[in-house]
Amino acid sequence: MKKIGIGVDYSNICKDYNTVYLDRDNTDRETKVCMKKTMEWVALFLSELTQEFNYKIYRLNNDSILDISEIARKRFLFYSLEKEMLLQNFILQKTYTSYTSLAHWGESDEDSLMIKNDDEGEGIYFYVSKDSKLHLWILQKLQDFSLETLAFTEK
């Protein structure tokens, strides 16, 4: 199945804050409130998703099961002017499958989801098989958000 990405900009979560300025090292009240709200939203969304599809969270080539808190945290979700943004991805699936690369994951027919962070720290990306039950579930859950549709281009 063809993989497709769904981009969620944090402005969908923090409607009254310019999310371009979400720097995880900022300590002003508005930034902290927006980051907390975003982390709570990500945790709740992933909790519902993992329960609905009976998924566990893994790294691309590691069979250790991770907690949602590995994703719903500042270091993964937000940019830092003082530190490098570490681009990461996580695979959510029922049982562990080893992938040698993101391209290998993209070629698989495995019922799974890949989550990727944004290099600018402005959003989060969910990659799924196009028109799958998971894809349609995400679109329905996020129907009130303005979403970006992305091609899966990992080679």
PyMOL CGO cylinders between C-alpha atoms (Angstrom):
from pymol import cmd
from pymol.cgo import CYLINDER

trace = [
    CYLINDER, 0.00, 0.00, 0.00, 1.12, 3.53, -0.73, 0.3, 1, 1, 1, 1, 1, 1,
    CYLINDER, 1.12, 3.53, -0.73, 2.26, 5.48, 2.33, 0.3, 1, 1, 1, 1, 1, 1,
    CYLINDER, 2.26, 5.48, 2.33, 1.00, 9.01, 2.93, 0.3, 1, 1, 1, 1, 1, 1,
    CYLINDER, 1.00, 9.01, 2.93, 1.79, 11.62, 5.54, 0.3, 1, 1, 1, 1, 1, 1,
    CYLINDER, 1.79, 11.62, 5.54, -0.55, 13.72, 7.63, 0.3, 1, 1, 1, 1, 1, 1,
    CYLINDER, -0.55, 13.72, 7.63, 1.03, 16.87, 9.03, 0.3, 1, 1, 1, 1, 1, 1,
    CYLINDER, 1.03, 16.87, 9.03, -0.38, 18.48, 12.16, 0.3, 1, 1, 1, 1, 1, 1,
    CYLINDER, -0.38, 18.48, 12.16, 0.80, 22.03, 12.85, 0.3, 1, 1, 1, 1, 1, 1,
    CYLINDER, 0.80, 22.03, 12.85, 0.82, 22.93, 16.53, 0.3, 1, 1, 1, 1, 1, 1,
    CYLINDER, 0.82, 22.93, 16.53, -1.31, 25.99, 15.71, 0.3, 1, 1, 1, 1, 1, 1,
    CYLINDER, -1.31, 25.99, 15.71, -4.24, 23.55, 15.60, 0.3, 1, 1, 1, 1, 1, 1,
    CYLINDER, -4.24, 23.55, 15.60, -3.68, 22.89, 19.30, 0.3, 1, 1, 1, 1, 1, 1,
    CYLINDER, -3.68, 22.89, 19.30, -2.59, 26.34, 20.51, 0.3, 1, 1, 1, 1, 1, 1,
    CYLINDER, -2.59, 26.34, 20.51, -4.98, 28.53, 18.56, 0.3, 1, 1, 1, 1, 1, 1,
    CYLINDER, -4.98, 28.53, 18.56, -4.12, 31.75, 20.39, 0.3, 1, 1, 1, 1, 1, 1,
    CYLINDER, -4.12, 31.75, 20.39, -0.32, 31.46, 20.18, 0.3, 1, 1, 1, 1, 1, 1,
    CYLINDER, -0.32, 31.46, 20.18, 2.10, 31.92, 17.26, 0.3, 1, 1, 1, 1, 1, 1,
    CYLINDER, 2.10, 31.92, 17.26, 3.61, 28.43, 17.28, 0.3, 1, 1, 1, 1, 1, 1,
    CYLINDER, 3.61, 28.43, 17.28, 6.52, 29.52, 15.07, 0.3, 1, 1, 1, 1, 1, 1,
    CYLINDER, 6.52, 29.52, 15.07, 8.12, 30.70, 18.31, 0.3, 1, 1, 1, 1, 1, 1,
    CYLINDER, 8.12, 30.70, 18.31, 7.86, 27.45, 20.26, 0.3, 1, 1, 1, 1, 1, 1,
    CYLINDER, 7.86, 27.45, 20.26, 11.42, 27.10, 21.50, 0.3, 1, 1, 1, 1, 1, 1,
    CYLINDER, 11.42, 27.10, 21.50, 11.71, 24.49, 24.23, 0.3, 1, 1, 1, 1, 1, 1,
    CYLINDER, 11.71, 24.49, 24.23, 14.20, 26.68, 26.10, 0.3, 1, 1, 1, 1, 1, 1,
    CYLINDER, 14.20, 26.68, 26.10, 11.78, 29.61, 26.38, 0.3, 1, 1, 1, 1, 1, 1,
    CYLINDER, 11.78, 29.61, 26.38, 10.47, 30.09, 29.88, 0.3, 1, 1, 1, 1, 1, 1,
    CYLINDER, 10.47, 30.09, 29.88, 7.83, 32.74, 29.27, 0.3, 1, 1, 1, 1, 1, 1,
    CYLINDER, 7.83, 32.74, 29.27, 4.39, 31.79, 30.52, 0.3, 1, 1, 1, 1, 1, 1,
    CYLINDER, 4.39, 31.79, 30.52, 2.61, 31.69, 27.14, 0.3, 1, 1, 1, 1, 1, 1,
    CYLINDER, 2.61, 31.69, 27.14, 5.22, 29.41, 25.56, 0.3, 1, 1, 1, 1, 1, 1,
    CYLINDER, 5.22, 29.41, 25.56, 5.21, 27.05, 28.53, 0.3, 1, 1, 1, 1, 1, 1,
    CYLINDER, 5.21, 27.05, 28.53, 1.39, 26.87, 28.49, 0.3, 1, 1, 1, 1, 1, 1,
    CYLINDER, 1.39, 26.87, 28.49, 1.32, 26.10, 24.76, 0.3, 1, 1, 1, 1, 1, 1,
    CYLINDER, 1.32, 26.10, 24.76, 4.05, 23.44, 25.01, 0.3, 1, 1, 1, 1, 1, 1,
    CYLINDER, 4.05, 23.44, 25.01, 2.28, 21.78, 27.94, 0.3, 1, 1, 1, 1, 1, 1,
    CYLINDER, 2.28, 21.78, 27.94, -1.02, 21.83, 26.05, 0.3, 1, 1, 1, 1, 1, 1,
    CYLINDER, -1.02, 21.83, 26.05, 0.68, 20.33, 22.98, 0.3, 1, 1, 1, 1, 1, 1,
    CYLINDER, 0.68, 20.33, 22.98, 2.38, 17.56, 24.97, 0.3, 1, 1, 1, 1, 1, 1,
    CYLINDER, 2.38, 17.56, 24.97, -0.91, 16.71, 26.69, 0.3, 1, 1, 1, 1, 1, 1,
    CYLINDER, -0.91, 16.71, 26.69, -2.73, 16.61, 23.34, 0.3, 1, 1, 1, 1, 1, 1,
    CYLINDER, -2.73, 16.61, 23.34, -0.07, 14.34, 21.78, 0.3, 1, 1, 1, 1, 1, 1,
    CYLINDER, -0.07, 14.34, 21.78, -0.20, 12.00, 24.80, 0.3, 1, 1, 1, 1, 1, 1,
    CYLINDER, -0.20, 12.00, 24.80, -4.01, 11.78, 24.70, 0.3, 1, 1, 1, 1, 1, 1,
    CYLINDER, -4.01, 11.78, 24.70, -4.14, 11.30, 20.92, 0.3, 1, 1, 1, 1, 1, 1,
    CYLINDER, -4.14, 11.30, 20.92, -1.51, 8.54, 20.99, 0.3, 1, 1, 1, 1, 1, 1,
    CYLINDER, -1.51, 8.54, 20.99, -3.18, 6.88, 23.97, 0.3, 1, 1, 1, 1, 1, 1,
    CYLINDER, -3.18, 6.88, 23.97, -6.46, 6.68, 22.06, 0.3, 1, 1, 1, 1, 1, 1,
    CYLINDER, -6.46, 6.68, 22.06, -4.69, 5.49, 18.90, 0.3, 1, 1, 1, 1, 1, 1,
    CYLINDER, -4.69, 5.49, 18.90, -2.66, 2.78, 20.63, 0.3, 1, 1, 1, 1, 1, 1,
    CYLINDER, -2.66, 2.78, 20.63, -5.77, 1.51, 22.43, 0.3, 1, 1, 1, 1, 1, 1,
    CYLINDER, -5.77, 1.51, 22.43, -7.93, 1.57, 19.30, 0.3, 1, 1, 1, 1, 1, 1,
    CYLINDER, -7.93, 1.57, 19.30, -5.39, -0.32, 17.16, 0.3, 1, 1, 1, 1, 1, 1,
    CYLINDER, -5.39, -0.32, 17.16, -3.63, -2.30, 19.91, 0.3, 1, 1, 1, 1, 1, 1,
    CYLINDER, -3.63, -2.30, 19.91, -0.29, -0.75, 18.94, 0.3, 1, 1, 1, 1, 1, 1,
    CYLINDER, -0.29, -0.75, 18.94, 2.98, -0.58, 20.79, 0.3, 1, 1, 1, 1, 1, 1,
    CYLINDER, 2.98, -0.58, 20.79, 5.67, 2.02, 20.22, 0.3, 1, 1, 1, 1, 1, 1,
    CYLINDER, 5.67, 2.02, 20.22, 9.12, 1.11, 18.88, 0.3, 1, 1, 1, 1, 1, 1,
    CYLINDER, 9.12, 1.11, 18.88, 12.14, 2.75, 17.34, 0.3, 1, 1, 1, 1, 1, 1,
    CYLINDER, 12.14, 2.75, 17.34, 12.85, 1.82, 13.74, 0.3, 1, 1, 1, 1, 1, 1,
    CYLINDER, 12.85, 1.82, 13.74, 15.30, -0.98, 14.49, 0.3, 1, 1, 1, 1, 1, 1,
    CYLINDER, 15.30, -0.98, 14.49, 14.89, -1.71, 18.19, 0.3, 1, 1, 1, 1, 1, 1,
    CYLINDER, 14.89, -1.71, 18.19, 12.43, -4.16, 19.71, 0.3, 1, 1, 1, 1, 1, 1,
    CYLINDER, 12.43, -4.16, 19.71, 12.18, -2.39, 23.08, 0.3, 1, 1, 1, 1, 1, 1,
    CYLINDER, 12.18, -2.39, 23.08, 8.64, -1.19, 23.73, 0.3, 1, 1, 1, 1, 1, 1,
    CYLINDER, 8.64, -1.19, 23.73, 8.57, 2.52, 24.49, 0.3, 1, 1, 1, 1, 1, 1,
    CYLINDER, 8.57, 2.52, 24.49, 6.16, 4.64, 26.48, 0.3, 1, 1, 1, 1, 1, 1,
    CYLINDER, 6.16, 4.64, 26.48, 4.06, 7.44, 24.98, 0.3, 1, 1, 1, 1, 1, 1,
    CYLINDER, 4.06, 7.44, 24.98, 6.11, 9.86, 27.08, 0.3, 1, 1, 1, 1, 1, 1,
    CYLINDER, 6.11, 9.86, 27.08, 9.05, 9.23, 24.69, 0.3, 1, 1, 1, 1, 1, 1,
    CYLINDER, 9.05, 9.23, 24.69, 7.03, 11.06, 22.03, 0.3, 1, 1, 1, 1, 1, 1,
    CYLINDER, 7.03, 11.06, 22.03, 4.99, 13.51, 24.13, 0.3, 1, 1, 1, 1, 1, 1,
    CYLINDER, 4.99, 13.51, 24.13, 7.99, 15.44, 25.44, 0.3, 1, 1, 1, 1, 1, 1,
    CYLINDER, 7.99, 15.44, 25.44, 9.78, 18.69, 24.71, 0.3, 1, 1, 1, 1, 1, 1,
    CYLINDER, 9.78, 18.69, 24.71, 12.92, 17.16, 23.24, 0.3, 1, 1, 1, 1, 1, 1,
    CYLINDER, 12.92, 17.16, 23.24, 10.99, 15.35, 20.48, 0.3, 1, 1, 1, 1, 1, 1,
    CYLINDER, 10.99, 15.35, 20.48, 8.27, 17.92, 19.77, 0.3, 1, 1, 1, 1, 1, 1,
    CYLINDER, 8.27, 17.92, 19.77, 9.96, 21.32, 19.98, 0.3, 1, 1, 1, 1, 1, 1,
    CYLINDER, 9.96, 21.32, 19.98, 12.87, 23.18, 18.45, 0.3, 1, 1, 1, 1, 1, 1,
    CYLINDER, 12.87, 23.18, 18.45, 15.70, 24.67, 20.50, 0.3, 1, 1, 1, 1, 1, 1,
    CYLINDER, 15.70, 24.67, 20.50, 17.78, 27.66, 19.42, 0.3, 1, 1, 1, 1, 1, 1,
    CYLINDER, 17.78, 27.66, 19.42, 20.53, 26.58, 21.79, 0.3, 1, 1, 1, 1, 1, 1,
    CYLINDER, 20.53, 26.58, 21.79, 20.58, 22.87, 20.99, 0.3, 1, 1, 1, 1, 1, 1,
    CYLINDER, 20.58, 22.87, 20.99, 20.27, 20.94, 17.76, 0.3, 1, 1, 1, 1, 1, 1,
    CYLINDER, 20.27, 20.94, 17.76, 16.88, 19.56, 16.81, 0.3, 1, 1, 1, 1, 1, 1,
    CYLINDER, 16.88, 19.56, 16.81, 17.26, 15.81, 16.79, 0.3, 1, 1, 1, 1, 1, 1,
    CYLINDER, 17.26, 15.81, 16.79, 15.09, 14.45, 14.00, 0.3, 1, 1, 1, 1, 1, 1,
    CYLINDER, 15.09, 14.45, 14.00, 13.55, 11.21, 15.19, 0.3, 1, 1, 1, 1, 1, 1,
    CYLINDER, 13.55, 11.21, 15.19, 10.85, 8.80, 14.23, 0.3, 1, 1, 1, 1, 1, 1,
    CYLINDER, 10.85, 8.80, 14.23, 8.87, 6.11, 15.97, 0.3, 1, 1, 1, 1, 1, 1,
    CYLINDER, 8.87, 6.11, 15.97, 6.98, 3.13, 14.61, 0.3, 1, 1, 1, 1, 1, 1,
    CYLINDER, 6.98, 3.13, 14.61, 3.64, 2.12, 16.13, 0.3, 1, 1, 1, 1, 1, 1,
    CYLINDER, 3.64, 2.12, 16.13, 2.47, -1.41, 15.34, 0.3, 1, 1, 1, 1, 1, 1,
    CYLINDER, 2.47, -1.41, 15.34, 0.99, -4.47, 17.00, 0.3, 1, 1, 1, 1, 1, 1,
    CYLINDER, 0.99, -4.47, 17.00, 4.19, -6.51, 17.11, 0.3, 1, 1, 1, 1, 1, 1,
    CYLINDER, 4.19, -6.51, 17.11, 7.78, -5.56, 16.45, 0.3, 1, 1, 1, 1, 1, 1,
    CYLINDER, 7.78, -5.56, 16.45, 9.13, -5.77, 12.92, 0.3, 1, 1, 1, 1, 1, 1,
    CYLINDER, 9.13, -5.77, 12.92, 12.73, -4.81, 12.21, 0.3, 1, 1, 1, 1, 1, 1,
    CYLINDER, 12.73, -4.81, 12.21, 13.26, -2.28, 9.42, 0.3, 1, 1, 1, 1, 1, 1,
    CYLINDER, 13.26, -2.28, 9.42, 16.67, -1.44, 8.00, 0.3, 1, 1, 1, 1, 1, 1,
    CYLINDER, 16.67, -1.44, 8.00, 15.58, 2.05, 6.95, 0.3, 1, 1, 1, 1, 1, 1,
    CYLINDER, 15.58, 2.05, 6.95, 12.58, 4.33, 6.63, 0.3, 1, 1, 1, 1, 1, 1,
    CYLINDER, 12.58, 4.33, 6.63, 12.41, 3.35, 2.96, 0.3, 1, 1, 1, 1, 1, 1,
    CYLINDER, 12.41, 3.35, 2.96, 12.15, -0.30, 4.05, 0.3, 1, 1, 1, 1, 1, 1,
    CYLINDER, 12.15, -0.30, 4.05, 9.25, 0.62, 6.36, 0.3, 1, 1, 1, 1, 1, 1,
    CYLINDER, 9.25, 0.62, 6.36, 7.64, 2.55, 3.49, 0.3, 1, 1, 1, 1, 1, 1,
    CYLINDER, 7.64, 2.55, 3.49, 7.76, -0.49, 1.23, 0.3, 1, 1, 1, 1, 1, 1,
    CYLINDER, 7.76, -0.49, 1.23, 6.14, -2.78, 3.80, 0.3, 1, 1, 1, 1, 1, 1,
    CYLINDER, 6.14, -2.78, 3.80, 2.48, -3.67, 3.87, 0.3, 1, 1, 1, 1, 1, 1,
    CYLINDER, 2.48, -3.67, 3.87, 2.62, -3.83, 7.66, 0.3, 1, 1, 1, 1, 1, 1,
    CYLINDER, 2.62, -3.83, 7.66, -0.35, -2.29, 9.46, 0.3, 1, 1, 1, 1, 1, 1,
    CYLINDER, -0.35, -2.29, 9.46, 1.60, 0.44, 11.22, 0.3, 1, 1, 1, 1, 1, 1,
    CYLINDER, 1.60, 0.44, 11.22, 2.18, 4.14, 11.73, 0.3, 1, 1, 1, 1, 1, 1,
    CYLINDER, 2.18, 4.14, 11.73, 5.39, 6.14, 11.60, 0.3, 1, 1, 1, 1, 1, 1,
    CYLINDER, 5.39, 6.14, 11.60, 5.62, 9.36, 13.62, 0.3, 1, 1, 1, 1, 1, 1,
    CYLINDER, 5.62, 9.36, 13.62, 8.22, 11.92, 12.66, 0.3, 1, 1, 1, 1, 1, 1,
    CYLINDER, 8.22, 11.92, 12.66, 9.07, 15.25, 14.23, 0.3, 1, 1, 1, 1, 1, 1,
    CYLINDER, 9.07, 15.25, 14.23, 9.51, 18.51, 12.31, 0.3, 1, 1, 1, 1, 1, 1,
    CYLINDER, 9.51, 18.51, 12.31, 12.97, 20.02, 11.89, 0.3, 1, 1, 1, 1, 1, 1,
    CYLINDER, 12.97, 20.02, 11.89, 11.54, 23.45, 12.75, 0.3, 1, 1, 1, 1, 1, 1,
    CYLINDER, 11.54, 23.45, 12.75, 9.57, 22.14, 15.74, 0.3, 1, 1, 1, 1, 1, 1,
    CYLINDER, 9.57, 22.14, 15.74, 6.28, 23.48, 14.37, 0.3, 1, 1, 1, 1, 1, 1,
    CYLINDER, 6.28, 23.48, 14.37, 4.38, 20.22, 14.02, 0.3, 1, 1, 1, 1, 1, 1,
    CYLINDER, 4.38, 20.22, 14.02, 4.30, 16.46, 13.95, 0.3, 1, 1, 1, 1, 1, 1,
    CYLINDER, 4.30, 16.46, 13.95, 3.83, 14.03, 11.06, 0.3, 1, 1, 1, 1, 1, 1,
    CYLINDER, 3.83, 14.03, 11.06, 1.95, 10.75, 10.95, 0.3, 1, 1, 1, 1, 1, 1,
    CYLINDER, 1.95, 10.75, 10.95, 2.71, 8.38, 8.04, 0.3, 1, 1, 1, 1, 1, 1,
    CYLINDER, 2.71, 8.38, 8.04, 0.27, 5.58, 7.26, 0.3, 1, 1, 1, 1, 1, 1,
    CYLINDER, 0.27, 5.58, 7.26, -0.96, 3.42, 4.40, 0.3, 1, 1, 1, 1, 1, 1,
    CYLINDER, -0.96, 3.42, 4.40, -3.26, 5.55, 2.27, 0.3, 1, 1, 1, 1, 1, 1,
    CYLINDER, -3.26, 5.55, 2.27, -6.99, 4.84, 2.72, 0.3, 1, 1, 1, 1, 1, 1,
    CYLINDER, -6.99, 4.84, 2.72, -6.30, 2.26, 5.44, 0.3, 1, 1, 1, 1, 1, 1,
    CYLINDER, -6.30, 2.26, 5.44, -8.55, 1.99, 8.49, 0.3, 1, 1, 1, 1, 1, 1,
    CYLINDER, -8.55, 1.99, 8.49, -5.86, 3.84, 10.47, 0.3, 1, 1, 1, 1, 1, 1,
    CYLINDER, -5.86, 3.84, 10.47, -5.62, 6.64, 7.89, 0.3, 1, 1, 1, 1, 1, 1,
    CYLINDER, -5.62, 6.64, 7.89, -9.38, 7.15, 7.93, 0.3, 1, 1, 1, 1, 1, 1,
    CYLINDER, -9.38, 7.15, 7.93, -9.48, 7.01, 11.75, 0.3, 1, 1, 1, 1, 1, 1,
    CYLINDER, -9.48, 7.01, 11.75, -6.83, 9.74, 12.00, 0.3, 1, 1, 1, 1, 1, 1,
    CYLINDER, -6.83, 9.74, 12.00, -8.63, 11.94, 9.46, 0.3, 1, 1, 1, 1, 1, 1,
    CYLINDER, -8.63, 11.94, 9.46, -11.88, 11.54, 11.38, 0.3, 1, 1, 1, 1, 1, 1,
    CYLINDER, -11.88, 11.54, 11.38, -10.23, 12.28, 14.75, 0.3, 1, 1, 1, 1, 1, 1,
    CYLINDER, -10.23, 12.28, 14.75, -8.53, 15.37, 13.35, 0.3, 1, 1, 1, 1, 1, 1,
    CYLINDER, -8.53, 15.37, 13.35, -11.40, 16.60, 11.20, 0.3, 1, 1, 1, 1, 1, 1,
    CYLINDER, -11.40, 16.60, 11.20, -11.44, 19.99, 12.97, 0.3, 1, 1, 1, 1, 1, 1,
    CYLINDER, -11.44, 19.99, 12.97, -7.72, 20.54, 12.28, 0.3, 1, 1, 1, 1, 1, 1,
    CYLINDER, -7.72, 20.54, 12.28, -6.16, 21.99, 9.15, 0.3, 1, 1, 1, 1, 1, 1,
    CYLINDER, -6.16, 21.99, 9.15, -3.96, 19.12, 8.01, 0.3, 1, 1, 1, 1, 1, 1,
    CYLINDER, -3.96, 19.12, 8.01, -1.11, 18.95, 5.54, 0.3, 1, 1, 1, 1, 1, 1,
    CYLINDER, -1.11, 18.95, 5.54, -0.99, 15.95, 3.21, 0.3, 1, 1, 1, 1, 1, 1,
    CYLINDER, -0.99, 15.95, 3.21, 2.53, 14.78, 2.42, 0.3, 1, 1, 1, 1, 1, 1,
    CYLINDER, 2.53, 14.78, 2.42, 4.03, 12.22, 0.09, 0.3, 1, 1, 1, 1, 1, 1,
    CYLINDER, 4.03, 12.22, 0.09, 6.27, 9.59, 1.68, 0.3, 1, 1, 1, 1, 1, 1,
    CYLINDER, 6.27, 9.59, 1.68, 9.63, 10.28, 0.05, 0.3, 1, 1, 1, 1, 1, 1,
    CYLINDER, 9.63, 10.28, 0.05, 12.19, 8.35, 2.10, 0.3, 1, 1, 1, 1, 1, 1,
    CYLINDER, 12.19, 8.35, 2.10, 14.65, 6.53, -0.17, 0.3, 1, 1, 1, 1, 1, 1,
]
cmd.load_cgo(trace, "trace")
